[in-house]
């Protein structure tokens, strides 16, 4: 949720942000009008309430006609106060409802435009040059006895799969290596719930425009998370954090669930776009003035992990129109997929400033003891999709796959061998 004070003091900032996102900037005028009407209604209510209290005190000291006049006025005021209170509450509710639909203010410097208007910041690593026809990750997964999409579909439907044998070991090793790196960097490891209440999902900005992507258990009024960012963001909801403890960093390991609504026909082969996967997610609470630098630190930790698995990748600055509603700035790291001849997203890190914290009421006390909202940031440290890039970039002519050196102690194998030749 955006800060109303910022809106009042610098409405052009929100207008510019809406244009960068490709959104309608007329919402600014609507918000300002609603805010002005709400404040006027609140002032009217408080004025009438003050008069009501004053008359209440005067009645006991009056007598005769004066007392009767005061009682008549008190009766009138009671009705007026009730009406004014209802009007102020209705306008406040209308304002809050509209605010919940307005995305975060984009950080200055983020590129404008949509999905294809990202800016490439850097490319790292050398793309493999094979002297044989490379296999895609699905064929490699079948040869290695590592991925079974056919039985995944039989058991659960399209976009589900089994990881088995070397595939299961590869994922567990990858995520364990991510947790180890996070712990060494000072993160607290967390195994998070995968079911959350509506207020947790709403607070992180995953309902509204993103509701079609989320699985809901209607009988229990709970949601399956698409990322452990959701439970980690809500972990300190309605709390005031110790300023001296900031930044507070968590690394959440969870299964993630996404409906992938609107993606029918896209990436139907393999495990790139699926309904369930596992992920280690970094999450940080910090002071808003530290958020920009914290964002760059999260990106650096993502790059460190990618270099450990020896995957060629690039870093992109995501355009405003492709940001989630909570993100003010987002960087993606995209790994090279040889058989597709293109880069595919492997990590994403977002600076959500104080947007989520306002919704979830997560605060700290500043040097003067006044409560202030924290900033929240998130970033992928490893996920199931990485298996695609690892298999394809490290494959050999016979269908075997060399395990990256840093990953070998966690997988327990130097080479993944075909189960049958």
N, C-alpha and C positions, 0 to 999 in steps of 0.2 A: 504494500500500500504506500502510495506517495505521501510525502509530508505536506500537509495543508499550508504550513507556514511558508515553505518553499514556493508553493503554488501562488500564494498571495504576493510574495515579495518579488518573484521572478517568473511570471506566467509564460514569458517567451521561451524559457528553458524547456517547459513541457511541450509547448507548441513545436519547437524545433525537434524535440525527441520524437514526437508523434510523426512528423514528416520523415525523419530518418527511418522509422519503422514502416512507413507507408500507411500509417493510420490517419484517421480523420482528426485534425487538430481543433475542430469546432467543439470538441468535448471540454476544452479549457474554458470556453465562455459559459457552458452549461454548469461546470463545476463552480466557477466563480459566482455565478448567479445564485446557485443553490446554497453555497456557503454564506453569501451575504444575507439571503432570506432566513437561513437557519439562525445566524447570529442575531438578526433583528428580532426573530420570534423568541429566542432565548432571553434577550434583553427585556422584551415585553413581559415575558413570564416572570422573570426575576423582579421587575419593577412592581408588577401586580402583587406578587407574593410578599414583597417587602411592605407594601401598603396594607395587605391583609394582616400581617403580623402586627403592624403598628396599631391598626384599629382594634385588633384583639386585646392589646394591652390597654387601650383607652376606654373600652367598654366598661371595665370594672370600676373606673373612676368617674364615669358619667352617670347622670340621672335624668329622669323626665324625658322631655322631647329630644334632648341631645342624645340620650342613650338609645332611644328608638331609632333615630336617624343613623346612628352608628351601626346598630344591628341590621337595619335595612341595607346599608352600604356593604356590610360584611357579607350579607347573603348574595348581593350582586357580585362582589369580588370572588366569592367561592366558585360561582359559575364561570366567571371570566378567567380565573386562575386555571381551572380545569381545562377550559378550551385552549388557553395559551400553552399550557403544558403539552397537550395532545398535539397541537400544531408544531411546536418545537421538536417533539419526539418524532413526528412523521417526517419532517424535513431532514432531521438527523439521519433517520433510517434511509431515506431516499438518497442522501448524499453518500452514506457509507456503501450503499448498494452500487452506486455508480463508481465510487472509488475502487471497489473490488474488481471492476472490469477494466480499469486503466493500467496498462503495463508500466513497469519501472522506467525511470528516466535514463535514457541511453548515455553512457559515459562519453564525454567529449573525445573525439578521435576515432570512434568506431565508424567503419565505412557505412554509407547509406546503401539502400537497395535491398534486394531479396536474396534468395538461396544461392544464386549464381554470382553474386556481387562481392564475394569474400575477397580479401587481400592476402596473397601468399607472403608470409613474413620470412620464411627460410625453408630450404630443403636440405635434409641431412641424410647421409649414407649413400652408398653406391648400389644402384639397382642390379640384381643378379643377371648375368649373361649366361644362359644355358646352352650347351652344345647338344641338347636333346629337346624334344617337344615336352614342355612342362605340363604336368597334370594339375587340375584344379583341386581345391581342398576336399571336395566331395569324393572324387576318385581316390585321392590319397587316403582319406579317412576310411574308405572301404578296404583298400589294400592293407592298411595298418590294423584293421579291426578296431578302429578308434571312434568312428562316427556312424550311427545307424539312423538315418532319416526315414527309411522305409518303415521300420517298426515303430518309430516315433509317431508317424502319421497313423499307423494302424491302431496304436494304443490311445493316442490323444487327439489326433487330427493334424491338419496342415500346420506347418511352422513349429512343430515339436520334434525332438530328436533324443536319442540316447548317446551319451559319451560313455565309452567302455574301454577297458584295457588301457592301452597307451593314451587314449584320448582323455580318460578320467584322470590318469596320472599327470598328464600334461596340464590340465586345468587346475588340479589341486596344487601342483608344483608352482604354477604361475601365480595363483592367488596367495599362496603361502609366501612366495618371494616378495610380493607386493606388501603383505602385512609386515614382513621383516624389515623392509626398507622404511615403511611408515613408522614402525616402532623406533628404529634407529634415528629417525628425524624428529622424534618427540611426540608422535601421535599416540593416542590411547586406542588400542584395538577394540572394536565393538562387534558383537553378533546381534543384529537388530531384528525387531519384529518385522514381518512382511505384511501384516494386516494393521491398518491404522484407522482411527476415527475420521469422520468427515472434516472436522475442524483442523486436523493435521494436514490432510490433503489440500484443503482450501487455503490454509495458512501458507503453504509453500508455493501456491500458484498453479497447481496441477489440475484444478477443476476449471469451470468456465470454458474457455476456448479449447482446453486440452482434455475435457471430460470424456470425449469419445475414445481416447487412448487408454483409459483406465478401466480395469476390471472392478466391478462392484458386487459385493455380496448383499443383496437387498434384504434378505431375511434377518441379517445381523447388523445392517447399516455400517458395514466396514468396507474398506478398499484395499486391494492388493497393490503394493507399492511397485512403481516402475524403476525405482532407485532408492538406496538407503539414505539418500539426501533427505527424504521425507521424514522418517522417524528421527534422524539425527537433528534436523532443524527443529522438530517439535520436542526434542528431549529436554530442552531448557525453557519451554513455553511457560509464560506467567512467572518467570523468575528474574531476580536481579543478581547478576553475576559479579564476582569479585574482580574489580578493575585490575588488580595486581596479577590475576591469573590469566589475563588475556595476552596473546591469543590462546584460545582453548581449541585444540585440534583433535579430531576423532577420525579413525579409519574404520568404516563400516563394511562388513562382509555380509552379503545377503543374496538370496535369489531375487530376481526382478521379473516383473510380469507386465507385458504391454500388449494391448489388443492389436496394434498395428493397423488401426482403422484407416482406410484411405490408401493403403499400400498394396492393395491386391494387384497381382501381376508383377510386382517389383521384388527382385531377389528371392524368387520362390525356390531356387536351388540352393541347398546347403544351409549354413547356420549364420548367415549374415543378418537377416531380418527375421527374428523368431519371437515367439510369444513368451518364452521363459529362458533366462540365462542367469549366470552368477557374476557378481562384480564386487570389487573392493573400491569404495568411494571415500575420498578425502573430504572432510568437512571442517570448516574453521569459523569460529566466532572471534571477531576482533573489533577494535575501535574503528569507526568509519574513516577516520583520517589515515588509518594504516591499511585500508582495504586494497588500494591499488598495488602497493608493494607485496602484500600477501598474495594477491592474484598471480603476480609474476613468480612468486615462490612455488605456488601449486603447479604452475606450468613447468617450472624447472624440475620438479620431482617427477612429473609425467615424462618428460624427456629423458630423465635418468633411467626410468624403467624401460622405455623403448630402446634405449641404447644397450641395455643389458640383454635384450632378446635379439639384438642385431637385425632390426628391421629398418629398411629405408623408409623415411617418413618426411612429411612436411608439416609446418605449422601455419594455420590460417587464422586471420582475424575475421570473425564471422560478421556479416553485414546486419544492420539494425533490423531489417525485415525478417531475418531468420533467427532472431533471438527469442528465447522463451519469454513469457510475460514477466518473470521475476528477474531476469538477467539484465544488467546494465552494460556488460561487456562479456564476450565469450571468445575463447581461443580453442580451436580444435587441433589435435594432432591426427593426421591421416596417414595410415600405413600403406605401403605399396603392395598391390595384389597383382602378381605377374600375369596370371591368365586373363585378367580383366583389363590389363594395361592402364590401370588408373589407381589413384589413391582412394582409400575408404576410411571413414572416421573410426578411430580406435579410442581416442580420449577426448573429453570435453571438460573445460574448466570455466566456471562462471563466477563473476563478481555480482552478487545480488544486493550490494550496499545494505541499506537498512530496510529494504522493501519487505522481506519475509519477517524480519524481527518486529516490525510494526503490527503485522497481522497476528503474530504469535506472542506478542508482548514479551520479548526477550530484551532485557535492559542491563545496564551497569551504571554505577554512580561515577560521575566525573570528579575532578579534583575539588570541586566545591560541594560535593555530596548530592548533586542533582541527578535524578535518573535520566539516562539517555539510551536510545536504542543502539544496539550493537549492529555491526555489519556481518553478513553471513556469506560464505564462499564455498564452492564445491568443486571437485575435480576427480575424474576417473583415474584410478591407478592401475587397474587391470580388469579385464572382462573376458567372457567366453569368446567374443568375436576375434580376439587376438590370435586364437588358434588358427584361424583362416590364414593370416599373414605369416605366422610362424611355419606352418606346414608348407605353404607355397614358396616362400623365399629360401627355405633350407632343404628343399627336396633334392634327391639325387636320382640318377638315371634309372636305377633299379626300383624306385618307389619308396626307398627308405628316406628318412628325414633326420638330419643332424640336429641334435638338441643344442641350442645356444649354450656356450660354456658356463655363463653365470647361472643358468637355469638347471644344469645337470644335477647339482646336489639336492635340489628340491624334487626333481622327477625321478632320480635314481637310475637314469639311463643316459648314455652318451648318444645313442642312435636309436630311433624308432624303426624297427624292422617290419617289413610286410609279414602278415601271418601266414600267407601262402604265396608262392611265386607262380 
